[in-house]
Every structure is written in C-alpha cells, then in structure tokens.
Amino acid sequence: MSWQQRIEQAIAERHQAQAFRQRQPLTQGAGRWLVRGDRRYLNFSSNDYLGLSQHPLVIQAWQQGAERYGVGSGGSGHVTGYHQAHQQLEEQLAGWLGYDRALLFISGFAANQAVIAALAGREDRIVADRLSHASLLEAAAMSPAQLRRFQHNDSQHLARLLAAPVEGQQLVVTEGVFSMDGDRAPLADIARATREANGWLMVDDAHGIGVDGDNGRGSCQQQGIHPELLIVTFGKAFGLSGAAVLCSNVVADYFLQFARHLIYSTAMPPAQAVALQAALSVIRSDEGQQRRETLAQHVAEFRRSASGLSYPLSDSLSAIQPLVVGDNLHTLALAERLREQGCWVTAIRPPTVPAGTARLRLTLTAAHEPQDITHLLEVLHGERG
C-alpha cells in the first residue's frame, strides 16, 4: 500500500465512522459568545472557565508587554528567549503554589511530554490512570519505561500495580480534573499509595488550576497533597495558553539540562508572560473569588435543573458537564440541533473518548449569565433521545 493509499484509507475510515474531525473558522471563540460568520451563539464549548480571555486588564497587559518586548521571544530560553517577564512569572507561580521552582512551556502537551521523556528510563515503571490525557499516555507509551494503566480513579488497583517488583523507579500519573468526564481524581488516596510504594506523583491540573482550591490553587491544594511534579496550564482558567511545571530546585535544574521540549523550542513571547501575570493577579484577587463563586452557582443550577434529561449526566461537579449520547451520528445531529437554537456545543467522539460514549462536552463559565444556563436547559429539555 502506497503512502497515498494508506492516507486515503485512514480518512475514508474516519468518514465511515462519523468520526472525521474538522476545524471551524470563527470570528470569536472564547468567552460568553461564539461568533461564526454573521451569527452569534451562546458558547458552551470553551475552556475559558473564568472568562479571563476577554478581561480588559489581561488584554491591556499583553499590549503593554508587546510594546516593551515586541511580539516574539527571539529564540529558545537557553539562547536568547528567556526574559525578565518569564522569570517573574515563574517566581510568582512557584510562590503561589508552594514549590521551589516553576518552568514555563509553550503548551501543556509539551510540558507533559517533556517531563516523562526526561525522567523515564528502561528500568522504570509509569503507572497512569487509564483516562489520562493523550499527551500523558502517549509520552508514557513512547518512553522506554514499562507502562501500566490503573482503572479510572481506583487507588486500590493503583496500589496493586505499584506492589509488583520493578528494577527502577515508579512514576504515578493522573489528572486533577479529567477533561472529558469532568470528575475529580481522589488525589489524597493516590498520593498515599504512591508514597507507600516510594514512587513519585505527577498531576496534570489543567482543568483544576485557577478554579479549585483556596485562592484558585487547584486540585492538589484542595485535597491537601503536594506532588513531586505539578503541571498547570494556562489555556483554561487563565484564559491564555502555555503551561508550567512546578518542582524542586534540583529537578528544575535537571529539566533545564535534559527536557528537550524546553531546550529546543522557542520560548513563549514575553508579552504573553506579562499577560499571564495579570491573569494570575485576577485569579488571586477578590474578583477571582467572585468569578469562581459565579461559576459554582452556574454548575449547581445546571445540575439541579438537568434532572430528567433524555441523556445521562455524569457525576461531574466541575465546569465540564458531559452528556453521553452514545453513537457518533446521533451526537453530531444533536449538536447541530442545539446550534440551530443558538447554543454552540461540540460533539466529542472516539478516539478521544471510548467507543460508544460519544458526547456533548458542555462547559460552563463565569462569563455566562443565569439566563444563558436557563436557555441551554430549555433547549436540552426539548430534546428526546
């Protein structure tokens, strides 16, 4: 089979399974509203949980940063790309989250890949929650280490896997809040099992940071744990993009020597680091607390009024509220009907989620108004399975 034939076959199989992905060119895609062409929709697909992508102070900070530093970093952080704005943001993050150091990455995907690739050796074992993000599972599978997956949020299964003999070290990998189901990991139990096995814990808190915990410090602070490796990303509650790895001084120095995604990538623009400092300031402020409370109220109202829907609602108490529809074609059709009534939702299909669990991944934000949630519920209650 030629390259062309292989590619055409793969595309045809995706079309046949109603799983073909397409991008939508938008005029605006974050915040309360999504604008496509000449039509505006209530946006229930954005990860902008606190609405900070549209915050005037964050926008102003990026503009001021661009005026001072320009629009690019100029190179890798190991050459000319590491600016004072990056250092200041790293120091603020480390102090806020209680770690020695923070290292900035261009994306959460890059951060997860870099950490696992730099740490895992042939004699080691990685034990990951089976529903961990693709960036985590892919990096673990591609590493020379042995990969074992524990049943989702099952700390007892994790403990049994950790108890098996291993020549090297063990790294436990999980998320704080899971991106497709919106449920939270039992981090205290997972941390205990990891500690008893003398392993290290790595938590990707992309969907918890800024939203959960005291002052928005995330899932780990909320559950009273301090993993050896904490990954926080800026594309959700922070309203921007990028990520940071929180760790000890010696581990940070190690990554600076051996994390190839860090060494060989152009650093994020310093203007972006300035904007991220502004976003962090809002998250830590009274306004940030008000936004978290507003989001919690929206989630509570949605769940209270969602009883009786034709589709099962998950146990999620986070901003992520998935409705599991089942087959791909039905899910796509339902998403289109909701859009026709002014609610932009996205159909999530395999292989992103397991076969037979295609869903509408509804996300609520602090930028929504109560009437937005009411309208979404009215539309959903008007649907029949």
C-alpha positions in Angstrom: 0.0 0.0 0.0 1.4 3.4 -1.0 1.6 6.4 1.2 -1.3 8.0 -0.7 -3.4 4.8 -0.4 -2.7 4.5 3.3 -3.7 8.1 3.9 -6.9 7.9 1.8 -7.9 4.7 3.6 -7.5 6.2 7.0 -9.6 9.3 6.0 -12.3 7.1 4.5 -12.5 5.0 7.7 -12.9 8.2 9.8 -15.7 9.4 7.5 -17.4 6.0 7.6 -17.3 6.0 11.4 -18.8 9.6 11.6 -15.5 10.5 13.4 -14.0 12.9 10.8 -12.7 16.0 12.5 -13.0 19.5 11.0 -12.0 22.9 12.3 -14.4 25.8 12.4 -13.1 29.2 11.4 -14.5 31.6 13.9 -14.6 35.4 14.4 -14.7 34.8 18.2 -14.3 31.5 20.0 -13.7 32.3 23.7 -15.9 34.0 26.3 -19.6 34.0 26.7 -20.3 34.3 22.9 -19.0 32.4 19.9 -19.3 34.2 16.6 -19.2 32.4 13.3 -19.9 34.3 10.1 -22.8 36.6 10.7 -24.3 34.5 13.6 -23.7 34.6 17.3 -24.1 31.7 19.7 -24.0 31.1 23.4 -20.7 29.4 23.8 -20.8 26.1 25.8 -17.6 24.6 24.4 -14.9 27.0 25.7 -12.4 26.1 28.4 -12.2 29.8 29.4 -13.7 28.9 32.8 -13.3 32.3 34.5 -13.8 34.4 31.3 -10.3 35.9 31.6 -9.6 35.7 27.8 -11.7 38.8 27.5 -10.6 40.5 30.7 -9.6 44.2 30.0 -6.6 44.0 32.4 -5.2 40.9 30.8 -5.6 42.3 27.3 -4.0 45.6 28.4 -1.1 43.7 30.0 -0.4 41.8 26.7 -0.5 45.1 24.8 1.9 46.7 27.2 4.2 43.7 27.1 4.3 43.8 23.3 5.1 47.4 23.4 8.0 46.7 25.7 9.4 43.4 24.5 7.9 43.0 21.0 5.7 40.1 19.8 8.2 37.2 20.0 10.8 35.9 22.4 13.5 35.6 19.8 14.7 32.1 20.5 14.9 29.2 22.9 15.1 30.1 26.5 18.6 28.6 26.6 19.8 31.1 23.9 18.0 34.5 23.9 14.4 33.7 24.6 14.3 33.9 28.4 13.3 37.3 29.5 12.7 39.0 32.8 8.9 38.6 32.3 9.3 34.9 32.2 11.4 34.8 35.3 8.9 37.0 37.2 6.0 34.7 36.2 7.9 31.6 37.2 8.7 33.1 40.6 5.1 34.2 41.1 3.8 30.7 40.2 6.3 28.9 42.5 5.5 31.1 45.4 1.7 30.9 44.9 1.7 27.1 44.6 4.4 26.4 47.3 7.2 25.0 45.1 10.9 25.9 44.7 10.7 26.4 41.0 8.4 26.8 38.0 9.5 26.2 34.4 7.4 27.6 31.6 6.5 25.6 28.5 4.8 26.6 25.3 1.9 24.2 25.9 0.5 21.6 28.3 1.1 18.9 25.8 4.8 19.9 25.5 5.2 20.0 29.3 3.7 16.6 29.9 5.8 15.1 27.1 9.0 16.7 28.3 8.7 15.6 31.9 8.0 12.0 31.1 10.6 11.8 28.3 13.3 13.4 30.5 12.6 11.2 33.6 11.6 7.7 32.4 14.3 5.1 31.8 14.2 1.5 30.6 14.2 0.1 34.1 11.4 2.3 35.4 7.6 1.9 35.5 4.9 4.5 34.8 1.5 3.8 36.3 -1.1 6.1 34.8 -4.9 6.5 35.2 -6.3 4.9 32.1 -8.3 8.0 31.3 -5.3 10.4 31.5 -4.9 13.0 28.7 -3.5 11.8 25.4 -0.3 13.8 26.0 0.5 11.8 29.1 -0.4 8.4 27.8 1.4 8.9 24.5 4.6 10.1 26.3 4.5 7.1 28.6 3.9 4.7 25.8 6.7 6.1 23.7 9.2 6.2 26.7 11.4 3.2 27.3 9.7 2.6 30.7 7.1 0.0 31.4 3.6 1.4 31.2 0.8 0.1 33.3 -2.7 1.7 33.5 -4.9 1.6 36.6 -8.6 1.6 36.5 -10.0 5.2 36.4 -9.7 6.8 39.9 -9.1 3.4 41.5 -6.4 3.9 44.1 -6.6 0.2 45.2 -5.9 -1.0 41.7 -3.1 1.5 41.6 -1.6 0.1 44.8 -1.7 -3.4 43.5 0.2 -2.4 40.3 2.7 -0.5 42.3 3.4 -3.5 44.6 4.7 -5.6 41.7 8.6 -5.8 41.6 10.4 -3.2 39.5 14.1 -2.7 38.9 14.0 1.1 38.7 11.7 3.9 39.9 7.9 4.4 39.7 6.1 7.4 38.4 2.3 7.7 39.0 0.5 9.9 36.5 -3.0 11.3 36.8 -5.1 14.4 36.3 -6.7 16.6 38.9 -9.9 17.1 36.9 -10.5 14.9 33.9 -11.1 16.7 30.7 -13.8 14.5 29.1 -15.8 13.4 32.2 -15.2 16.4 34.4 -14.7 14.3 37.5 -12.0 14.8 40.1 -9.3 12.3 41.0 -9.1 11.0 44.6 -5.7 12.6 44.9 -5.2 12.1 48.6 -5.6 8.3 48.2 -3.5 8.2 45.0 -0.7 10.2 46.8 -0.8 7.8 49.8 -0.5 4.7 47.5 2.4 6.4 45.6 4.2 7.4 48.8 3.9 3.9 50.3 5.5 2.5 47.1 8.3 5.1 47.3 7.2 6.5 43.9 6.8 10.0 42.6 3.4 11.5 41.7 2.8 13.7 38.6 -0.5 15.6 38.5 -1.7 17.4 35.4 -4.1 20.0 36.9 -5.0 21.7 33.6 -8.8 21.9 34.5 -8.4 22.5 38.2 -5.9 25.3 38.5 -7.5 28.7 38.9 -10.9 27.2 39.7 -10.5 24.7 42.6 -8.8 25.1 45.9 -8.1 28.1 48.2 -7.4 31.2 46.1 -7.7 29.0 43.0 -4.6 27.0 43.8 -6.1 23.9 42.2 -6.9 20.3 42.9 -3.8 19.4 44.8 -4.1 22.2 47.3 -7.8 21.4 47.6 -7.1 17.8 48.6 -4.1 18.6 50.8 -1.3 17.0 48.7 2.0 18.2 47.3 3.1 16.0 44.3 6.7 16.0 43.2 5.6 17.2 39.8 2.6 19.5 39.2 1.7 20.6 35.7 -0.5 23.7 35.4 -1.7 25.0 32.0 -2.9 28.5 31.0 -5.4 27.6 28.3 -8.3 27.1 30.7 -8.9 29.3 33.7 -6.0 31.6 32.9 -7.6 32.4 29.5 -4.4 32.3 27.5 -2.1 29.4 26.6 1.1 27.7 27.7 2.0 25.7 30.8 4.4 25.4 33.7 6.0 22.5 35.6 6.2 23.0 39.3 9.0 21.1 41.1 12.0 21.2 43.4 15.2 23.1 42.7 17.2 20.1 41.7 14.5 18.7 39.4 14.2 22.1 37.7 17.9 22.1 37.1 17.6 18.5 35.7 14.9 19.5 33.3 16.9 22.5 32.1 19.6 20.1 31.1 17.5 17.2 29.7 13.9 18.3 28.8 14.2 18.5 25.0 10.8 20.2 24.5 12.1 23.0 26.7 15.6 23.2 25.3 14.8 23.1 21.6 11.5 25.2 21.4 11.2 28.9 21.0 10.1 30.3 24.3 6.6 31.9 24.7 6.6 35.6 23.9 7.5 37.7 26.9 4.4 39.7 26.3 2.4 36.6 26.9 4.2 36.1 30.2 3.2 39.7 31.2 -0.4 38.9 30.3 -0.2 35.7 32.4 1.0 37.7 35.4 -2.1 39.9 35.0 -4.4 36.8 34.8 -2.7 35.3 37.9 -3.3 38.6 39.7 -7.0 38.4 38.9 -7.3 34.8 39.9 -5.8 35.6 43.3 -7.9 38.6 43.9 -11.4 39.1 45.3 -12.7 39.4 41.8 -11.2 36.0 41.0 -13.0 34.5 44.0 -16.3 36.1 42.8 -15.8 34.6 39.4 -15.2 31.1 41.0 -18.4 31.5 43.0 -20.4 32.6 39.9 -19.1 29.5 38.1 -20.0 27.3 41.0 -23.5 28.7 41.0 -23.9 28.1 37.3 -22.8 24.5 37.8 -25.2 23.9 40.7 -28.1 25.4 38.8 -27.4 23.4 35.7 -27.2 20.1 37.6 -30.3 20.9 39.7 -32.4 21.6 36.6 -30.9 18.9 34.4 -32.7 16.1 36.0 -35.0 14.3 33.6 -32.9 14.9 30.5 -33.0 12.3 27.9 -29.3 11.7 28.2 -27.3 10.7 31.2 -25.4 13.4 33.0 -22.0 12.5 34.6 -21.2 12.9 38.3 -19.0 15.9 37.5 -19.2 18.9 39.8 -16.7 20.9 37.7 -17.3 23.3 34.8 -17.2 20.3 32.5 -20.7 18.8 32.2 -20.7 16.0 29.6 -23.9 14.5 28.2 -23.2 11.0 27.0 -25.3 10.3 23.9 -23.7 7.1 22.6 -23.3 6.8 18.8 -21.4 9.3 16.7 -24.2 10.1 14.2 -26.8 10.8 16.9 -24.3 13.0 18.8 -23.5 15.1 15.7 -27.1 15.5 14.9 -27.9 16.7 18.5 -25.0 19.2 18.5 -26.4 20.6 15.2 -29.9 20.9 16.6 -28.6 22.8 19.6 -26.7 25.2 17.4 -29.8 25.9 15.4 -31.3 27.1 18.7 -28.3 29.4 19.5 -26.2 27.1 21.7 -22.8 26.2 20.4 -21.7 22.8 21.7 -19.2 20.3 20.4 -19.6 16.6 19.7 -16.7 14.6 21.2 -16.3 11.3 19.5 -13.9 8.3 19.6 -10.9 8.0 19.6 -10.9 11.0 22.0 -13.4 9.1 24.2 -14.2 5.3 24.3 -16.3 3.7 21.6 -20.0 4.0 22.3 -19.6 7.1 24.6 -19.8 10.0 22.1 -21.0 13.0 24.0 -21.7 16.7 24.1 -19.0 18.2 26.2 -20.8 21.1 27.8 -18.6 23.7 29.6 -19.9 26.4 31.8 -18.0 29.6 32.6 -18.1 32.6 34.9 -18.8 34.7 31.8 -22.2 33.2 31.3 -25.3 34.9 32.7 -28.0 33.0 34.6 -30.4 33.3 31.6 -27.8 31.6 29.4 -27.9 28.5 31.6 -31.7 28.6 31.6 -31.8 28.8 27.8 -29.4 25.8 27.5 -31.6 23.8 29.8 -34.8 24.7 27.9 -33.2 23.6 24.7 -31.9 20.3 26.2 -35.3 19.5 27.8 -36.9 20.0 24.5 -34.8 17.1 23.0 -35.8 13.5 23.1 -33.4 10.6 22.9 
